[in-house]
């Protein structure tokens, strides 16, 4: 009733209009990203879907909280109570991921020799800024937010520019898998063997322990059958199995597995890195065909020595 006391304050027409919100714009960006991602990359579609759901949730909670009561301060407190426990952790994770990504792009673009110095300089600047802010206890929030915003924009801008420029060429280091020819040679390859591990932690599917004795003899001990020396081991077909190689000679040696030649394909060869005296290494292998299908024998041998071999039997 128009004669009701206080109607000018409680009537619907007397309530303030809904406040401005940026979430509709964010939702439209997410919707446009869905269209772009559907015809381009799946990651764009997935990120746009997350943005669309987040914008919809924020928009709905904001619209509801603005009508929770006639007190704008209370409405703002209601919204904060609902969304801040979600917004702050997610926003912090996104900011941290953006900073880490931008920093990594910068380090991958500059010269490898300069990377440690850039890392030290940026870290020193961040530490110095923290000391300055801690010493100026009366500094205003606007100044603090402004300085942090400028630093964040500069870091992200440098990261984006570095990503557009592309990272420096990273040379691929050779391994026994990318360079199988080293498996058939004697001696140490410094590019492959210098920093190789010389110890084996607990491994599964170990079928045998192979020992290279001090006199050059190669011996195999089957797992679960102690104190019996074998000159052949049986390997199940199409199963990944492991062998632990022990070097008891005075020189670095590598164990090579020659796993057969099938048709026009090159011979399948796998090997360990060079194992120092008294050390051990792990060799995993997978044989997909039987001995009859191979035109060359399947054996275990020490690199460069074809006299001492252990036969591999694949039923």
N, C-alpha and C positions, 0 to 999 in steps of 0.2 A: 504494500500500500504506500502511496505517496505521502500519507500522513504519519507513517511509522517513523518513530524517533531513530535517527542515525541511518536512515535509508540512503542518504547521500554518500555514506562510507561503505555500506555492505552490498549495495546493488551491483549486479554484473557490469552495468554500464559505467560504474564508478571505478572499476578495477583498471590498473595500468595495462597497456598493451604488452604483448610478448616482446621481450628484448631481442636485440639483434643477435644473430648467430652465424658463425662461419661454417657450421657443420653441413648445411645444404650444399655449399660450394665444394667442400671436401667430398661429400657423397657423389656429386656430379663428376668430380675428377676420378673417383674410384669406378664409377659406371663407365666412363670413357676408357679407363684402363682395361676393363673387362673386354670391351670390344677390340681394343688393340691387341691385348694378350691372346684373344681367341684366334687371331690370324698371324701372330708372330711367335713369341716365346712363352712357354708355359709358366715360367717364373713371373712374368709380367701379369698374367691372369691371376696367379695365386696371390701376389702382393696386392693387386687391385681388389680382390675379393675380401682380404683382411681389412683394407682401408674402408671398403663399403660397409662392412659389418660394424666396424668401430665407429664410423661416422653416424650410422643409424642409431646405435646404442647411445652415444653421447647426445644426439639430437633429441631422442625420446626422453631421456632423463632430464635434460635441461627444460624441455617443454612441460614436463610434469611438475618439476620442482618450482617453476615460476607460478603455478596455480595451487601450490600446497597450502598457502595462507595469504593473508593480506599484507604480511610483513616481508619486504624484500630481503632483509638481513637474514630472517629465519629461512627463507627459501634458498638463499645462497648457502647457508650452513647445511641444509638438507642435501643439496647437490654435492657439496664437498664430502659429507659423511659417506655418501654412496660411492662416488667415483674416485676420490683420491686414493683409496687403497689399491685401485687398479691402475690409475693413471701414472702415479709416480714410479712404481717399479718398471712398467712397460716403457715409459718415456726415458727413464735412466738407462735401461738396456739398449734402447734404440740410439740414444746419444753416444753411449759407450761404443756400440758397434760401428757407428759412423766415424767416430774419432779413430778407432783402431784401423778401420778400412782405409781412411784417408792417410793415416800415418804409414800404413804398409805400402800404399801406392807410391808415396814419396820415396821411401827407402828402396823400393824396387826399381825406381826410375833413375836415381842418381848412381854414380860410379860406386863399385863395390868397396873401393878403398876409402871413400868419403862417408860411407854409411855409419860407421861407429862415431865419427865426429859429429855428424848431424844429429844422431841419437843423443849424444852427450850435450850438445848445445841446446836442443829443445828441452831436454830434461832439466838442465840448469835454469833455463828461462822460467819453466813452470815452478820450480822450487823457489826461485827468487821472487816470483809473483806471489806465491803463498806467504813468504816471509813479510813482504810489503803489506799485504792485506792484514796479516796478523798483528803487525806493528801499528797500523792505523785503525785503532779500535773504533774511532768515531766516523769511519768512512760511510757514506750514504749508500743505500741500496741501489739507487740509480747509477751511481758511479761503478759499483761492483758489477751490476748486470751489464752495463755498457762495455766495460773492459772485457768481461768474459765473452760477451756476444761478438765483439770485434775479433778476439782471438779464435773463437770457434769458426767464424766466417772465413778468416784467413786460412785456418788449417783445412777446412772443407774445400775452399777454393783451390788451394794448392794440391789437395788430393784429387779433385776432379780434373785439374789441368794435367797432373801426372798420369791419371788413368787414360785421358784422351791421347796423350803423347805415347803411351805404351811403355812397358817395362823394358829394362835392358836385356840383352841377350844372355841367357844363363846356359853355360855349356853343360851338356849332359855328361856326367861322370861314367866311365865304363864300368861294367860289372861282369861277372862270369856268365851271366845270361845274355847280355848284349854283345859280348865278345867271347864266344865259345872256343875260339882257336887257342886261347891261352890255356885251356884245360889240357891240351895235348903237349904242352911245352914244359920243360924243366925250369927251375928257378922261380924268382919272385918278380911279379909285375908291380912296380911301385904305385901305379895309378889305381890298381885294384886292391892290392894286399896290404898297403902300408898301415891303414887304420882299421883293418878287419878284426873282428872279435876273435879271441883265442880261448873262449870258454863257452860251454853249452849249459843253459839252464834246463829245467825239466821240460821234456818234449814228449808228445804223444805219438803213437803209431811207430815206435822205433822197432824195426824188425831185426836189426843186428848192430853189433859194435865191431868195427873193422880196425885192426891194429897193424901199423907198419913197424915191425920189429927193428932193432938196431942193426941186424944183419941184412936188412932189405926185404925180409920175408913178409908177405901180406897174409894176415889171418883174420878169419871171421868167426865171431861168436854169436850164435842165434839167441835172441832174447828168450829167457825162460828155460834155456838148456845150458847150464853152466859147465865149464871145464871141458868142453868138446869143441875142437877146432874143425871148421868147415871150409871147404874150398869152393862152395857154391851156396847161394841163398835163393829161396823161393819167394817171389814177389807176386801178390795177387794182381790180376789184370784190372786196369782202370781204377785203382785205388791209390791214394796218396800215402806213401810210406816214407819213413825216415831212417837214416843210417848215421851213426855217430863215428867219426873218424878220429883215431888217436895216433899221433905221431911220436914214436919213440926213438927216432934217429936224431942225428946232430944237426941236420939241415932242414930248412923249411920245406914242406911237401904239401901237395894238394891231392885229394882223392877225386878221381874222375869216373863218372858213370857213362858208359857208352851204351845207349839204349836202342840201338838198331837203326837200320836204313830201310825205308819202305818206299818202293817204287822210285820215282824221280825226285823225291824229297831228299834234302840233305840229311846226313846222319844226325840223330838226336844225341846231344852231348850235354851233360850237366856236371858241375864240379864244385868243390868247396874253394874258398880262398886259401892261400898258402898258410899252413899251420906250422907254428914254431915248434921247436923241440919240447916234448913233454906237454903239449897243449892239445886241444881237441876242437872239432868243428862239426856242424850239423849239415847233412845233405838230404834234402827231400826230393822225391822223384815220383813220377806217375807214368806207368807203361800201359798203353792202350791196346797193344797187339801182342800176339804170342811170338815165341822164338821162330816158329816156322815161317812167319810172315816177313821176317827180316832177312836181308841179304848179307848182313854183317853180324858178327857175334855180339851178344849183350854181356858185358863184363864190367867189373870194377877194377880199376888199375890206378897206380900212382902216375901223375903227369909225366910223360916222357919215358916211362918204363913199361914196355909191353910184355915183359917176361913174367912178372909176378901179377897174376890176375885172379879174380874170383868170379866164377860164372854166375850170371843172373838167369834164373829159370822162371819163365812166365807161362803157366799152364794154359 
